[in-house]
Amino acid sequence: MMIPTDKFFQGYKKKTPFFEGWYFKHQIGDEVYSFIPGYSIAENDETYPFIQVISHDYSECFFFDHEQLMVCEEQLLIKIGENEFSEEGMSLSLSSPRLTVKGTIHYGDFSSLQRGRYTPSIMGPFSYISFMECYHGILSMNHSLKGNLIWNGKTIDFTHGNGYLEKDWGSSFPSAYLWAQCNQFDTPTARFFFSAAEIPFLGFHFLGIISVLQIEDEEYRLATYYGAKIRNIYQEGDYLVIRIRQSKLELKIEVLQKVGHLLMAPENGLMNRVIREKASTEIIVTLIKNKKQIFHQRGTGAGFEEVGKLRGSTENN
């Protein structure tokens, strides 16, 4: 069976409803600027391209005509109007009454995940299943940036900044999920991603977990397909705390709660669901292995989404 690639075009001959979107994050200091190019296919087989923009204090969605979309099947290359996104970088020319963004940012080498037959992507063996509601891919946990953007007349130099790239495709986002990502810790080589979601599967639901912490050449992955379970989720002051256990690993995530910005999300193929994303917040990640703490650091410029309430079972001990 062919492994669904998490890099290239997924929409060829797809039945509706369907969406595909890429999340390009750019961080310089504590400032974060993310761009989400994508498209949805409606029941009338009409394609609707879009580019969403989100920063620490701003969000907007730009819509385009279907003939303005080009996605390459052989490489990572998305063109929407005069805007281009690829593995080498992105070039933007966006304008609305509220926001004008122009410029080019070049990317360094991508930091990819470890892959194998059982884990061809972050979704592990679920990558081989053809009827999932939503698929997720991480294309780069971290890469260097070089270049400038002119944001409403202000020049932003991203040189010495860092980037992150992931994507989603399918029919709808999960009804309830948590998502967090950060690649700015005291340890320069530390990168972190986490997601937990209600997953519909063969007539029932289960709580799916995927998480990766990279520290230099080491990769610690906690996932449902490795036996990971959420012990509990609770509020502690201004922080949402998530505790996860997987065999000899224990992961604690603490996210500073802030009011997020409006973001469009797919539902039955169309971008008609409104969620909120915190483009830049604070996160504390603690990893314990064999009862020994191997990582405990505060990250800045973290992205975070909390949509709905997770109903999946958790451990209480």
N, C-alpha and C positions, 0 to 999 in steps of 0.2 A: 504494500500500500504506500502511496506517495505521502511523504510528510508535508503537511501544510507549512510552507515557508512563512516566517514572520517578518520578512523583509520587503517582499515585492507585492505587486498588484494581486489582490484577491478577488476582484469583482468580475472577472471574465466569465460570462455566461451564468452569473449568479441569479437565482430566483429571488424575487422580491418577497418580503422586505429585506433590505441589506444596507449596511453602512461600512465604511472603512475610514479610519482617521489616524494621524500620526501626531505625537506630542513632542515638539521640539522645545526644550527648555534651555535658557541661556541665563547664566548667573555671573554677575560681577560684584564682588563684595557681598553685601546683604540684599542687593537689588536683583530681582528676578523678572525676566521677560519671556513669556512662553507663547508659542504660535502653534495652532492646531489646524493644519490643512486636512481636508477630507471631503467626502461626498456621501450622499445617501441616494438610494434608489427606491422610488415610490412604487405603489401598486400599478400605476400606469406605465411602468418601466422608464419613467423620466428620471434623469440623473440631476442631482442638485449639489454642485460644488460649494464649498465654504472655506473660510479661514477665520478661526477664532483667535482673538488676542487677549491675553490676560497678564497683568502685572500686579505689583504690590497694591496699587490703588486704582486699578482700571480694568475693565473688560468690555469687549465689543466683538460682534460677529459680522463678517462681511460675506455676502452671498453673491454668487456668480451664475452666469448662464452655462448650460451643460456643455456647449461647444468650447468653453474656455478651459476645460479640464483635459489634462493629458497625464496618464500614469504609465510608466514604463514597466513591462513585465520582466525584463532581463536584469534590471538594476534598480537601486533605490533612486527614483527620480519622479518628482511630482511637480507639474506645472499647472498653475491656476491663474489665468489672466497673465499679468506681467510678473507674477511671483513664482519663484523656483526653489525647490527644496531637494537636497540630495545628500549623499554621504560626504561630499566635499564641503558643503555649506549651504547657505540660503541667501537669496536675493529678494528684497521686498520692495513693492511699490503699492502701498495701500493708502486710501484717502477717503475720509467721510467728514461730515460737518464737525465731528468731535475729535477725530484723530487722523493724523497723517504720519505714516511710518515709511521711510525709504532707507536703503542702504544694503550692504553686503557683509556677511560674517562667514569666515572660513573656519572649517573644523580640522582638528588634528585627528590622529588615529583613534578609532573607537575602542573602548574597553568592553569586551563582550563577556557573556556568561560562559561557563563551562557547559559543554554539550556532549551528549552521547545518545545511544539508541533509545535508552529509557527516558532521557531528558533532551529531546531535540530542541526544546524551547523551555521557557519558564513554566509552561503548563505541563511539562513532563509527559507521561503516557496519554494524557487527555488531548495532546496535540494530534494523535492519530484518529480521534473520533470526529465524525463528519457532521454531527447534529447538535453541537454545543450552541447555546444561545449567544455567547460572546467569547471570542478568543483574544488572548493578550500576548504581546511579544515585547521583549526588551532588546533593543538593537545596540544601545551603548549605555553602560552605567556611568561613563565619564569620558569626556574628550576636551581638549583645549580649544580655545576660541581666539580668533584674531579678526578685527574689523570694526566697523562703526555702523550705527543706526542713527538716523535723524528722527527723533520722536517729538512731534509737534514743534519743530524748529530747534530742539535741543540735541546736540551731538552727544551720543553715548559711545564711549570707547570700550569694547569688550575684550581687548587684548589682555591676556593673563587671566581671563575668566574661564569658567568651565561649563560644559554642556551635558545634557542627558537626552536620550531619545527612546521612546516606546511607541507602541501602536496597539489599536484595538480594531476588530472587525467582527461582523456577525449580524444579528437582527436587532438586538436590544442590549442596553446595559443592564446589569443585574438590578432587581427591584430594590435591594438593599446591599450596601457595600461600604467598606472602609478602604482608603488608599493613602499611602504616605510615601514620600521619596525625598532623599536628601543626599547631596554629595559634597557638603562643606562641613567638615569636622576639624578638630585640632590636628588629627592625623591626616595629612594631605591625601593619602592613598585610600582612605575609608569612603565607601559608597554604600548606600542603603536604599532598599525598596521593600514595601509591604503592601499586601492587599488581602482582604477577606471579603467574601461575597456569598449571598444566597444563590446557589446554583441549581436550576431545574434540570432534572436528569431522569429519564425513563419513568415519568409520572410522579416522581417525588422530588424533594429538595434536600440538598446537603450543604453544609457550611464549608466552602473551599478556602484554603489558605495557601498563599505563595509569598515567600519572603527571601531576600538575599542580602547578606552583609559581606562585602568584599573588603579585605584589609591586606594591602600589598598583593601578594600572589595567592593568598588564602581566600577561599569562598565558603561561607557558611550558608546553607540553604535549608529553610524550614518550609515544608509543604505538606498538604494533605496526602499526596502520593508517597510521602516518607513517614506518615503517621503523625504529623503535627496536629495539635488540638489547642484551641483557645481555652485557657484556664478560667479567665474572667475578663470582663471589660467594665470599668467603673470610672467615675469622676472623682478627682482628688484636687480640690481647689480649682484653679483655672486649667488644669490638665486633664485630658482624656488618657486613661492608662489601659493598655492592652498587654496581657500576659499570655505567653504561648509556651507550650512544652512539646518537645520532640525527643524521645529517648533520653540521651544524656545532655541535651541542649535546653536551656531556658532563655527565652527572649522577653524583655520588658521594653515596651514602647510608651513614651510619655509625650503627648502632643499638646502644645499650648493652644487653647481654643481661641479663635478670633472669628469675627464675622467675615464670611467669604464673599466673593464676587459672583454675580450671576454667570452661568455657563450653560450653553445648550448641550443636551445629551440625546443620543438616539433612543427611540422607542418605536418598535415595529418598523425599523428602517428609516424613519423620518426624524429630523432634528427638531422635535417639538416638545421635549421634556426639559424643564428648567431645574438645574441643580446649583449648588454653590461650591466654589473651590477657593481655598486659601492658598494663594500663589506663593506666599512667603511667611512662614511662621517658624517657631522654635520647636525642636524635637530633642528628646534625650533617649538614646539607645543603649541598652545594657544587655550583654550576652554572657551567659554563664555556661561553661562546659565542665562536666564532671564536678559540679559544685564549686568550680573555681571561676572567678570573674576574669574574662579575657578582653572585654571591651566595655567601657562606660564613658560615653562622651556626649556633649551637647552639640547639636547641629543647628546651623542657621540657614535661612532661605529655603526651608523645607516646604514642599507642596503637600496639601492635605485635603481630602474630601471625606465627608461622612454623609451618606444618603440612606434614609430610612433607618430601621432598627434590625439588626441581625437576629434571626430567630433560631439559629442553629444551636445545638447542644454544646455546653461548655463543661469543663471539669471544675469542680468546686474545691478540690484539695490542692 
